[in-house]
Amino acid sequence: MNEATPRTVVLEYWCELQCPDCAAALTDLHSLRERYGDALEVQLRHFPLEKHKHSYAAAQAAEEAFAQGRGWEYAEAVLARTEELGERGEALLVEIAAGLGLDAEEVDTALVDGRHLLVVDADHAEGKAIGVTGTPTYVISGERLDGGTSQEGLRARIESLADAALGR
């Protein structure tokens, strides 16, 4: 078999889009993407928390943004405004979509018709099953790293696991 295809490693980023700690973690994600490029596939996984009443809607809106091809950009824009999301809710989610040039009406409709509920529910259930209790949490090479209490040292640990998985 030809091994011309470069190896990739998956980093699951269990996130809640109303979580200030998840917003802070974006700095590390950007650094990791810069270091590894396409060798690191970062997957956004939803873990809405009950304490943030708009996090579930934000996860659904993000899924609609992914369906429209701009999911990461949308998720990062929402994370940049976590406090405002707490105050304005779904109206802000639709406004952010419009500001990014997404079909904001479709984002609004997706929030009403619940077309992305199953994806969000499945992520949440899987997160619980593997021991996710807070956000952000990372899973790489089968190892769960909890960033909900502190981001200290997590990027270095992720890099160590990624380097090992990539044979670096």
CORMO-V268008 format. One record per residue. N is the residue number from 1. RES is the residue in one small letter. PHI is phi in degrees with one decimal (NA if undefined). OMEGA is omega in whole degrees, 0 to 359 (NA if undefined). NEAR is the number of other ideal C-beta (glycine too) atoms within 10 Angstrom. Layout:
BEGIN
n=N res=RES phi=PHI omega=OMEGA near=NEAR
n=N res=RES phi=PHI omega=OMEGA near=NEAR
END
This chain:
BEGIN
n=1 res=m phi=NA omega=181 near=4
n=2 res=n phi=-76.3 omega=180 near=4
n=3 res=e phi=-103.8 omega=179 near=6
n=4 res=a phi=-70.6 omega=180 near=5
n=5 res=t phi=-75.9 omega=180 near=7
n=6 res=p phi=-66.8 omega=178 near=9
n=7 res=r phi=-71.8 omega=174 near=10
n=8 res=t phi=-128.0 omega=175 near=15
n=9 res=v phi=-124.0 omega=182 near=17
n=10 res=v phi=-98.6 omega=173 near=13
n=11 res=l phi=-115.2 omega=175 near=22
n=12 res=e phi=-85.1 omega=180 near=20
n=13 res=y phi=-111.1 omega=180 near=23
n=14 res=w phi=-80.3 omega=194 near=28
n=15 res=c phi=-135.3 omega=173 near=30
n=16 res=e phi=-128.2 omega=192 near=26
n=17 res=l phi=-75.1 omega=173 near=31
n=18 res=q phi=-113.1 omega=187 near=28
n=19 res=c phi=-96.5 omega=179 near=23
n=20 res=p phi=-60.9 omega=178 near=13
n=21 res=d phi=-66.4 omega=177 near=17
n=22 res=c phi=-66.7 omega=177 near=27
n=23 res=a phi=-63.5 omega=179 near=19
n=24 res=a phi=-64.4 omega=182 near=14
n=25 res=a phi=-69.3 omega=180 near=23
n=26 res=l phi=-59.7 omega=178 near=16
n=27 res=t phi=-58.9 omega=178 near=11
n=28 res=d phi=-64.9 omega=180 near=19
n=29 res=l phi=-61.4 omega=178 near=22
n=30 res=h phi=-61.7 omega=179 near=11
n=31 res=s phi=-63.5 omega=179 near=13
n=32 res=l phi=-65.4 omega=178 near=20
n=33 res=r phi=-63.4 omega=179 near=15
n=34 res=e phi=-65.5 omega=182 near=9
n=35 res=r phi=-69.6 omega=189 near=14
n=36 res=y phi=-104.0 omega=181 near=20
n=37 res=g phi=56.2 omega=183 near=10
n=38 res=d phi=-72.6 omega=179 near=8
n=39 res=a phi=-73.6 omega=178 near=14
n=40 res=l phi=-117.1 omega=177 near=21
n=41 res=e phi=-98.5 omega=179 near=12
n=42 res=v phi=-91.2 omega=179 near=15
n=43 res=q phi=-109.7 omega=176 near=11
n=44 res=l phi=-80.4 omega=176 near=20
n=45 res=r phi=-118.4 omega=186 near=23
n=46 res=h phi=-91.0 omega=174 near=26
n=47 res=f phi=-140.8 omega=180 near=26
n=48 res=p phi=-62.9 omega=181 near=25
n=49 res=l phi=-105.0 omega=182 near=16
n=50 res=e phi=-60.8 omega=183 near=7
n=51 res=k phi=-69.4 omega=178 near=9
n=52 res=h phi=-113.9 omega=191 near=18
n=53 res=k phi=-70.0 omega=180 near=13
n=54 res=h phi=-106.5 omega=183 near=22
n=55 res=s phi=-67.9 omega=180 near=26
n=56 res=y phi=-68.4 omega=177 near=21
n=57 res=a phi=-64.4 omega=180 near=20
n=58 res=a phi=-63.1 omega=178 near=30
n=59 res=a phi=-63.4 omega=179 near=27
n=60 res=q phi=-65.6 omega=179 near=26
n=61 res=a phi=-63.6 omega=178 near=29
n=62 res=a phi=-63.5 omega=178 near=29
n=63 res=e phi=-62.9 omega=176 near=24
n=64 res=e phi=-66.6 omega=177 near=24
n=65 res=a phi=-64.5 omega=175 near=27
n=66 res=f phi=-62.4 omega=178 near=16
n=67 res=a phi=-62.0 omega=179 near=17
n=68 res=q phi=-91.9 omega=174 near=17
n=69 res=g phi=86.8 omega=183 near=9
n=70 res=r phi=-136.5 omega=186 near=17
n=71 res=g phi=-60.9 omega=182 near=17
n=72 res=w phi=-64.9 omega=179 near=14
n=73 res=e phi=-59.7 omega=179 near=14
n=74 res=y phi=-65.7 omega=181 near=26
n=75 res=a phi=-57.4 omega=180 near=25
n=76 res=e phi=-67.3 omega=178 near=17
n=77 res=a phi=-66.5 omega=178 near=19
n=78 res=v phi=-68.3 omega=179 near=26
n=79 res=l phi=-60.9 omega=179 near=22
n=80 res=a phi=-70.2 omega=184 near=13
n=81 res=r phi=-131.1 omega=185 near=18
n=82 res=t phi=-59.4 omega=181 near=21
n=83 res=e phi=-65.7 omega=179 near=11
n=84 res=e phi=-65.8 omega=177 near=14
n=85 res=l phi=-60.6 omega=178 near=24
n=86 res=g phi=-61.0 omega=182 near=15
n=87 res=e phi=-88.0 omega=190 near=10
n=88 res=r phi=-107.3 omega=175 near=14
n=89 res=g phi=64.0 omega=188 near=15
n=90 res=e phi=-60.2 omega=179 near=17
n=91 res=a phi=-60.1 omega=178 near=12
n=92 res=l phi=-66.8 omega=180 near=19
n=93 res=l phi=-59.4 omega=179 near=28
n=94 res=v phi=-70.0 omega=179 near=20
n=95 res=e phi=-61.8 omega=179 near=15
n=96 res=i phi=-62.6 omega=178 near=24
n=97 res=a phi=-58.3 omega=180 near=26
n=98 res=a phi=-62.1 omega=181 near=13
n=99 res=g phi=-63.1 omega=179 near=11
n=100 res=l phi=-91.9 omega=180 near=16
n=101 res=g phi=81.8 omega=175 near=10
n=102 res=l phi=-78.7 omega=174 near=23
n=103 res=d phi=-76.8 omega=185 near=15
n=104 res=a phi=-63.2 omega=178 near=18
n=105 res=e phi=-62.8 omega=179 near=11
n=106 res=e phi=-69.7 omega=175 near=16
n=107 res=v phi=-62.7 omega=178 near=26
n=108 res=d phi=-60.6 omega=179 near=18
n=109 res=t phi=-62.3 omega=179 near=13
n=110 res=a phi=-62.2 omega=178 near=23
n=111 res=l phi=-69.1 omega=180 near=19
n=112 res=v phi=-79.0 omega=186 near=9
n=113 res=d phi=-86.4 omega=174 near=10
n=114 res=g phi=69.1 omega=185 near=10
n=115 res=r phi=-62.7 omega=182 near=15
n=116 res=h phi=-108.1 omega=181 near=20
n=117 res=l phi=-57.3 omega=184 near=14
n=118 res=l phi=-62.2 omega=179 near=10
n=119 res=v phi=-64.6 omega=181 near=17
n=120 res=v phi=-64.7 omega=178 near=22
n=121 res=d phi=-62.3 omega=180 near=14
n=122 res=a phi=-64.7 omega=177 near=12
n=123 res=d phi=-59.5 omega=183 near=22
n=124 res=h phi=-61.0 omega=180 near=20
n=125 res=a phi=-64.0 omega=179 near=9
n=126 res=e phi=-64.9 omega=178 near=16
n=127 res=g phi=-58.0 omega=178 near=22
n=128 res=k phi=-59.6 omega=183 near=11
n=129 res=a phi=-63.2 omega=181 near=8
n=130 res=i phi=-97.0 omega=174 near=13
n=131 res=g phi=97.6 omega=175 near=10
n=132 res=v phi=-69.0 omega=179 near=22
n=133 res=t phi=-123.0 omega=181 near=12
n=134 res=g phi=-154.5 omega=182 near=17
n=135 res=t phi=-126.9 omega=355 near=26
n=136 res=p phi=-77.6 omega=172 near=26
n=137 res=t phi=-130.8 omega=180 near=25
n=138 res=y phi=-118.9 omega=171 near=26
n=139 res=v phi=-130.1 omega=179 near=21
n=140 res=i phi=-143.9 omega=180 near=23
n=141 res=s phi=52.3 omega=177 near=14
n=142 res=g phi=78.3 omega=181 near=8
n=143 res=e phi=-105.7 omega=179 near=10
n=144 res=r phi=-93.8 omega=179 near=14
n=145 res=l phi=-121.0 omega=184 near=18
n=146 res=d phi=-90.4 omega=178 near=16
n=147 res=g phi=-104.4 omega=183 near=24
n=148 res=g phi=-67.8 omega=180 near=19
n=149 res=t phi=-97.2 omega=179 near=8
n=150 res=s phi=-161.4 omega=175 near=9
n=151 res=q phi=-88.3 omega=185 near=15
n=152 res=e phi=-56.0 omega=176 near=8
n=153 res=g phi=79.0 omega=184 near=10
n=154 res=l phi=-68.1 omega=181 near=17
n=155 res=r phi=-61.3 omega=179 near=19
n=156 res=a phi=-62.2 omega=179 near=10
n=157 res=r phi=-66.6 omega=178 near=13
n=158 res=i phi=-62.1 omega=179 near=25
n=159 res=e phi=-60.8 omega=179 near=18
n=160 res=s phi=-61.4 omega=179 near=12
n=161 res=l phi=-68.1 omega=178 near=19
n=162 res=a phi=-65.6 omega=179 near=21
n=163 res=d phi=-60.2 omega=179 near=13
n=164 res=a phi=-63.9 omega=181 near=12
n=165 res=a phi=-66.2 omega=181 near=18
n=166 res=l phi=-90.1 omega=180 near=15
n=167 res=g phi=70.1 omega=181 near=6
n=168 res=r phi=-95.7 omega=NA near=10
END
